[in-house]
Amino acid sequence: GDRACPCMLALGYIQSTLLKYSRKHIKIPQCTLSTLNEGKSKVLLLAGPSGVSKARVAVNIASRMNGEVIVCDSAKVFKGLDIGTNKLPVDLRHGVPHHLVDVAGPQDTFEVMKFCTMAKDITKDILSRGKLPVLCGGTGFWMRAFLYGLSAVPNDRDQQTALERELMALGSWGAAVQRGMEVDPAFTQTVSRLNYRRLARGLLVHKLSGRKFSDFKVDTAPETDLEYDYRCIFLSPDRHDLFMQVNRRCELMVSNGLFEEISDLLLDGFRPDSQAGVVMGYRQALMYLLQLNPSQAAMPPRQAFFSFMDDFQTQTRKYNRRQHTWFRHEPIFRWFNMPVASNTSQQDTIASHVAALVHMSYPSYAAAFPLATQETLKNLNHAVHDKLHTHIPAYTILKGDAIDRQIAVVERCRQRLRE
């Protein structure tokens, strides 16, 4: 029917758009193509921006290919952070095993090194049982570390905590950013708003090593030199449609009980300054719920709520942009052009195309789906720049009485926390 037609854009992207770049963009000698990655076990890395429905697509692929999902998400590792991280409910996993979800308490720290160690061990176990590992998520740094390992970045948790407190004591996020810009502008520009922990990390690395955090780069390698036959796919939807989806998802999180979930966490001892406390959405909701932003706290109730929602949606879209930028610089990820997979029919079509790519031998895969050039990927961004620049979010769920009901929910949560 008409609804399935947009999904064929994904197949067309493989068969026509990318093929025009020919084999000159496949950075491997043609004389050895037939033997590359021969005998290696396949591992699928399915990445994409927040809101693209990659978790549902991953389940679909794993169901087709006897696979198990390894979640690569620095927020979904935390127990109790369910609504704001959009964790896939167990009943929608359709019996597919999921790993590295809910493996840390909300007060714990969970660093990339721990993720890599656990993810590598789980990958080996899945392969030993004759199944396909499907690493799925949007945390680009963790995926890069999984593929190539980690560089020796210095660390000292006590000193980082002290630096984080110093930054918060400056009195405003702008002042903290200025401090970071003086030390490492390139790194500071990648830090999401109000993420004092991440900003302190950059200052700590400079303090301990005398070098900028942005100077510590992981050495990449051609996909044929890696341990497994990695099939690395980045799901790339129309950006304007995706941002509309992101805005709607933010509304859904609030209407589905985000503030009640956060209140329960706080009553169980959750600290806003923990690692989980700076997760996108939770940080903005905590600032609003606990009235930590003086200017927002002084606003009338409806204005304060709209201020929170605007910040929540804006910061989520900015994070979304950073995900695109990160993966645009990942050399072995192939960009899979697609519509926003908002229904099961679209998810099924996309999963079938990706599964077909995984089924292929490496030579067929490399020939059918060449790596796009940096120029091509930049053009994808430029094509929608003007559209995004003028984008104004519209509320589709939180309208009229629904707004007043949410404000009442927030007040009830504040009362619970005061008792």
Order of alpha helices (4+ residues) and beta strands (2+ residues): alpha-beta-alpha-beta-beta-alpha-beta-alpha-alpha-alpha-alpha-alpha-beta-alpha-alpha-alpha-alpha-alpha-beta-alpha-alpha-alpha-alpha
